[in-house]
């Protein structure tokens, strides 16, 4: 197997980016779980604050390329609909 310097560097960059994207996606999933937990508790105030904290995290994940921008918009839209249905 031929290993070029550029291929080794590319592999290192891919590993770093993979970890970075994984962290962003995990963080996004955790804030979404907090919003859903507040919705399940039927607590409109807690759901509103959790949603307000989740929206920037989801937007940031899309802005940095960890998820697609349409997916981010869809997540935010659906969460907002659920929160608004509580109140």
Secondary structure, DSSP 8 states (H G I E B T S, - for coil): ----HHHHHHHHHHHHHHHHHHHHHHHHHHHHHHHHHHHHTT-HHHHHHHHHHHHHHHHHHHHTTSS-HHHHHHHHHHHHHHHHHH-
